[in-house]
Amino acid sequence: MRNETIRSDITVVGGGLAGVCAAVAAARLGRKVALVQNRPVLGGNSSSEVRVWVCGATAHGTNRYARETGIMGEMFVENQYRNPDGNPYLWDMVVLETVLTEPNLSLYLNTDVHEVEADGEEEARQIRSVTGWMMGSERRIRFESPIFLDCTGDGLVGFLAGAKYRLGREARHEFGEAWAPEVADDITLGSTLLFYTKDAGHPVKFVPPSFAKDITQTPIPLKRVIRSGDSGCHYWWIEWGGELDTVHDNERIRDELSAVIYGIWDYIKNSGQFDADHMTLEWVGSIPGKREYRRFLGDYTLTQNDILAQEPFEDRVAFGGWSIDLHPPQGMYATESGSKHLHADGNYHIPFRSLYSANVSNLLFAGRNISATHVAFGTTRVMATCATIGEAAGTAAALCAELGIAPRELSRLHTPLLRQTLLRQDASVLGVANEDAADLARSAKLSASSFLSRLAAESADEAYPLERDVALLLPADPGLAGTIEWRLDAAQDTELTVEVWSTGRPENYVPAALESQTTVAVTKGDDQWVPVRLVWTPEEAQNAFVIIRSNPLVQLYLSHTPLTGLLAFERGTAAGVSKDLEDHDDSQPVVEWSMKRLVRKTFCFRADFATDAYRPEHILDGYKRPYGGPHLWLSEPMARDAQPWVELEWENEQVVREIQLIFNDDVNEDLINLHHHRTPFEIIPELVKNYRLETQDPAGNWITLITETGNRWRKRVHRLETAIPVKAIRLVVEETSGSRQAEVIEIRVYE
Ligand SMILES: Cc1cc2nc3c(=O)[nH]c(=O)nc-3n(C[C@H](O)[C@H](O)[C@H](O)COP(=O)(O)OP(=O)(O)OC[C@H]3O[C@@H](n4cnc5c(N)ncnc54)[C@H](O)[C@@H]3O)c2cc1C
């Protein structure tokens, strides 16, 4: 046996997605990081040991423009390329590689931390070290650093350090939360084991073990959905332990879950109700996925009301968009729905003050243990959101280590620095623009070979009977002032009513206020373009939610050629999921107006007015994702502008060492790491594939600095061998991964 001491700038305990993103974020900022994980595999509940699929703000395609960027975004996009089938082991590999490629990061797998050295008064504790036992290696390792992150999910490190925390549900009156119980209690969400099945291609028998539960004696067959052929997270509802202590009763909970899994399989194989003769078990989980335990107290506690109000915190550093998703205490034995859901009208914000301890001065946390009420935790707990929280906390930890200050001081004095650092790393802080004084691009003059100024989608690829209200989201930049023609068939002479709605907030894509309404006469006839005059000139450019009211005599057309910045919606389509499993309030705007069946489709239309939404100036407008408009440059289609370019030009010569490019990876596309659904392409079509960066020689000739082929990423950083003097830089797009035009979100230039 060995005793060792590891000294780092930052120690991150827990290698779930929160811990991984925290550690990677800090390491990328040059800090020496130890990442300590008590199991042999990274990824926490998303790992192949547990196999929960990674959800985030997109909420399975309910929420618009909601996919995460930053480290989580990179892993989503890379997984989509390498692992379109959703193989859990390939996902493990993506996560592991993300960690292993960071030279400043040391990974300690199989190392269970269960000792914490901390001192100080109750209100001002400080962690000195944490100690873990590396299983199988007989190494007792003590980790020392000025800053610690508890990303263990259960919150053991903070607990041992004396950090204040809550467990269970707050009473309604404490934070005025409508979804909280009248009286506080110890109830949490329960834990789950999952299993995978496969078709063996020949008959396979199943003899249940004596400990299998007879599920016909429970409400499960009646109240939950059991289908032969389902695997993994389709069985998220095999949940139990919410009325127990999910940590101290973990073994008992696992045994119960295991008995139910074999009982369900016995029911599928032997009840005669399923076509399952050839089906067999491929994998059965043995580590319960835990949903909830301690939630630390930070300087701020995030609540249900903050989520629903989408509170725009001054110190917002991350965002979420999943519904508040709470489950009945009895879990799988409950007769009520397995989950009830409450959606905000769009993405919501997460403040930095919820990510560090109120009383342990050098402790940050990320993941399911942040400072949130039980109800707010119901949405922040999904893993891509935990990951963005992790990136924010890890970035904060790196700045604390660099500046030699505690998280609370960072919060009070340097929140703008924290947010600007996150943006430079390509994390998303919604509504916060680039103000990086070091970014030379911000003082450049911008020009481009062309830009798209026409809003139109003309190719009729699919007929769409107008049996329900539908809508099209359009950038109103500077406004909508003119005529939009709609391509349609009319079975008889009739009328068409079109309304323009504003969306309420830049981060929302739902109808909030009626701005104008027009009704026009339509004469009987097929495939006609019907003009509708729309006038809406808001003071600031923003999105318009254009509703076409239902008319069973009319058939619209859908184009299958997507155009960035446009989204199509239909009203009141069925959720597609049994209410026994998911109870959503169908009148909530993001549910009521669904885009799920219309992703990458657009109702055929053409506008006779020009838009500024795609002008090259948007490359320097500071925003890296849609926010009240698309915020990017779109060239004319490359059929007309074969090698579109955008140029940054300075009045005086600049010394340049690094050029950062952000391409469009369509954050509306709902990517998922495992097999919930398939996105049809491995590389996001809007991404620029081949490009070159050029500068001018003293004679004014363009010379190539960098040529890149086969790009499949959103963020590219080109660091030149030596800094060079330039007066202009040009990005020339040679080919995209499918988009008809060049699409560029941001260019940054550094010395
Ligand atoms: C069955 C189930 C279904 C769910 N459904 C979804 C879903 O569909 N999509 C979704 O995104 N989220 C879902 N969730 C929620 C989500 O999985 C969790 O909220 C999320 O995993 C929390 O992330 P985390 O990084 O905080 O914690 P975890 O994923 O729990 O990771 C914590 C890590 O820390 C390690 N650790 C713990 N203690 C120590 C220690 N003392 N020393 C060292 N390492 C330690 C653990 O081994 C673990 O790997 C579900 C959860 C469950 C259980």
The ligand as an SDF file (V2000), in Angstrom:
LIG
                    3D

 53 58  0  0  0  0  0  0  0  0999 V2000
  -32.7480    6.7650  -14.1240 C   0  0  0  0  0  0  0  0  0  0  0  0
  -32.4920    8.2080  -14.2720 C   0  0  0  0  0  0  0  0  0  0  0  0
  -33.0730    8.8420  -15.3350 C   0  0  0  0  0  0  0  0  0  0  0  0
  -32.7610   10.1600  -15.5770 C   0  0  0  0  0  0  0  0  0  0  0  0
  -33.2130   10.7190  -16.7200 N   0  0  0  0  0  0  0  0  0  0  0  0
  -32.4780   11.6860  -17.2460 C   0  0  0  0  0  0  0  0  0  0  0  0
  -32.5020   11.9340  -18.6170 C   0  0  0  0  0  0  0  0  0  0  0  0
  -33.2590   11.3260  -19.3810 O   0  0  0  0  0  0  0  0  0  0  0  0
  -31.6370   12.8380  -19.1030 N   0  0  0  0  0  0  0  0  0  0  0  0
  -30.8030   13.5430  -18.2870 C   0  0  0  0  0  0  0  0  0  0  0  0
  -30.0130   14.3390  -18.7920 O   0  0  0  0  0  0  0  0  0  0  0  0
  -30.7890   13.3730  -16.9600 N   0  0  0  0  0  0  0  0  0  0  0  0
  -31.5650   12.4230  -16.4350 C   0  0  0  0  0  0  0  0  0  0  0  0
  -31.4730   12.1130  -15.1180 N   0  0  0  0  0  0  0  0  0  0  0  0
  -30.7570   13.0100  -14.1840 C   0  0  0  0  0  0  0  0  0  0  0  0
  -29.2540   12.9580  -14.3090 C   0  0  0  0  0  0  0  0  0  0  0  0
  -28.7970   11.6700  -14.6170 O   0  0  0  0  0  0  0  0  0  0  0  0
  -28.5520   13.4630  -13.0530 C   0  0  0  0  0  0  0  0  0  0  0  0
  -29.1760   14.5700  -12.5180 O   0  0  0  0  0  0  0  0  0  0  0  0
  -27.1220   13.8150  -13.4350 C   0  0  0  0  0  0  0  0  0  0  0  0
  -26.4570   12.6090  -13.7480 O   0  0  0  0  0  0  0  0  0  0  0  0
  -26.3810   14.5800  -12.4120 C   0  0  0  0  0  0  0  0  0  0  0  0
  -25.0760   14.7970  -12.9060 O   0  0  0  0  0  0  0  0  0  0  0  0
  -23.8670   14.9230  -11.9090 P   0  0  0  0  0  0  0  0  0  0  0  0
  -22.6370   15.0580  -12.7160 O   0  0  0  0  0  0  0  0  0  0  0  0
  -24.1970   15.9450  -10.9030 O   0  0  0  0  0  0  0  0  0  0  0  0
  -23.9200   13.5710  -11.1070 O   0  0  0  0  0  0  0  0  0  0  0  0
  -23.6970   12.0550  -11.5000 P   0  0  0  0  0  0  0  0  0  0  0  0
  -24.0710   11.7790  -12.9070 O   0  0  0  0  0  0  0  0  0  0  0  0
  -24.3700   11.2810  -10.4380 O   0  0  0  0  0  0  0  0  0  0  0  0
  -22.1340   11.9110  -11.3910 O   0  0  0  0  0  0  0  0  0  0  0  0
  -21.4540   11.9850  -10.1640 C   0  0  0  0  0  0  0  0  0  0  0  0
  -20.1970   11.1700  -10.2740 C   0  0  0  0  0  0  0  0  0  0  0  0
  -19.4370   11.3300   -9.0780 O   0  0  0  0  0  0  0  0  0  0  0  0
  -18.9190   10.1000   -8.6870 C   0  0  0  0  0  0  0  0  0  0  0  0
  -18.7290   10.1490   -7.2170 N   0  0  0  0  0  0  0  0  0  0  0  0
  -19.7060   10.1640   -6.2870 C   0  0  0  0  0  0  0  0  0  0  0  0
  -19.1620   10.1900   -5.0630 N   0  0  0  0  0  0  0  0  0  0  0  0
  -17.8250   10.1990   -5.2210 C   0  0  0  0  0  0  0  0  0  0  0  0
  -16.7440   10.2050   -4.3210 C   0  0  0  0  0  0  0  0  0  0  0  0
  -16.9450   10.2110   -3.0190 N   0  0  0  0  0  0  0  0  0  0  0  0
  -15.4790   10.1800   -4.8050 N   0  0  0  0  0  0  0  0  0  0  0  0
  -15.2750   10.1830   -6.1500 C   0  0  0  0  0  0  0  0  0  0  0  0
  -16.2750   10.1560   -7.0440 N   0  0  0  0  0  0  0  0  0  0  0  0
  -17.5360   10.1780   -6.5920 C   0  0  0  0  0  0  0  0  0  0  0  0
  -19.9650    9.0900   -9.1130 C   0  0  0  0  0  0  0  0  0  0  0  0
  -19.4290    7.8140   -9.3490 O   0  0  0  0  0  0  0  0  0  0  0  0
  -20.4760    9.6930  -10.4140 C   0  0  0  0  0  0  0  0  0  0  0  0
  -19.7590    9.1820  -11.5180 O   0  0  0  0  0  0  0  0  0  0  0  0
  -31.8810   10.8500  -14.7210 C   0  0  0  0  0  0  0  0  0  0  0  0
  -31.3590   10.2440  -13.5860 C   0  0  0  0  0  0  0  0  0  0  0  0
  -31.6620    8.9180  -13.3580 C   0  0  0  0  0  0  0  0  0  0  0  0
  -31.0600    8.2480  -12.1950 C   0  0  0  0  0  0  0  0  0  0  0  0
  1  2  1  0
  2  3  1  0
  2 52  2  0
  3  4  2  0
  4  5  1  0
  4 50  1  0
  5  6  2  0
  6  7  1  0
  6 13  1  0
  7  8  2  0
  7  9  1  0
  9 10  1  0
 10 11  2  0
 10 12  1  0
 12 13  2  0
 13 14  1  0
 14 15  1  0
 14 50  1  0
 15 16  1  0
 16 17  1  0
 16 18  1  0
 18 19  1  0
 18 20  1  0
 20 21  1  0
 20 22  1  0
 22 23  1  0
 23 24  1  0
 24 25  2  0
 24 26  1  0
 24 27  1  0
 27 28  1  0
 28 29  2  0
 28 30  1  0
 28 31  1  0
 31 32  1  0
 32 33  1  0
 33 34  1  0
 33 48  1  0
 34 35  1  0
 35 36  1  0
 35 46  1  0
 36 37  1  0
 36 45  1  0
 37 38  2  0
 38 39  1  0
 39 40  1  0
 39 45  2  0
 40 41  1  0
 40 42  2  0
 42 43  1  0
 43 44  2  0
 44 45  1  0
 46 47  1  0
 46 48  1  0
 48 49  1  0
 50 51  2  0
 51 52  1  0
 52 53  1  0
M  END
$$$$
